[in-house]
Each structure stands twice: as C-alpha cells, then as structure tokens.
C-alpha cells in the first residue's frame, strides 16, 4: 500500500517513531479525529433534547485561523469541543508518554498550544467556546453546553 511506503520513509527519516508492534500501530490508527464515543453520546442527547447543530463544521475565522469544532451552533455562535484526555493532556488523566518521548512530548505540547490558539481566536471572533473533557459525565456535559446557550 502506498501509505505504508510513505510511513516507512518517514520512520527512516526520523519524523516520527516506528510502532513498537503491529498491535500498537493498529490501535493508534483506530483513534478517530471525529465521531468519538463521548462526542456521539453528547450529540445524540442534545438532538434528543431538541437542539439542532452542525457537526465537524469547518470554520475560517477573519484572523485566518482554521478550526473544526466537534459541535457548532451557528446562529448562537457556540463552538463545542470534546477533548480526549491523552491527546489534549487532561490535568486529571493526561500522562507523559514513557516511550518515544522525543516525539510525543512536543506533539502533545503543540496540541495544547493549538487548543489555546483556537479558543482565543474563536472568542476574539465573538464565539462562545465550550471545551469538555471526554471523561465528563454526560449530564454535566449537557449542562455545560446548554448553559452556554443562556
């Protein structure tokens, strides 16, 4: 497969680490950018409650920042992000990687910096930003979103 040879070349150039095992590689490829279980559960409940929204809507702000919130209430200008504990370094559940730190530590720091940039850019453009950790119980997540609508 073409992706495999490109991946092997990137490993050889030291751009990112080779997987520790095929199982780990399969596990990492299975991580989703969108439609994660916590995100789908939140969307399903919001829809059940009668709220209508756009999902994974690309926004290009006047500042030039491009962003794809998980849930967007366009008329109310509310952007909702459901952040994974590992990828966004949750203060409760995030952890420092123990292997390939040279790759993961800067990557996770870039994720944090990007989250801060996006939140600031959206706020500066007049949007209300709601960030919810994946471990937050669904009733609390619903409360966070609906309170932003008041």
Secondary structure, DSSP 8 states (H G I E B T S, - for coil): -HHHHHHHHHHHTTSS---SSHHHHHHHHT--SS--HHHHHHHHHHHHTT---EEEEEEE-TTS-EEEEEEEETTTTEEEEEE-TTTTT-TTT----SS-HHHHHHHHHHHHHHHHHHHHHHHHTT-EEEEEETTS-HHHHHHHHHHHT-
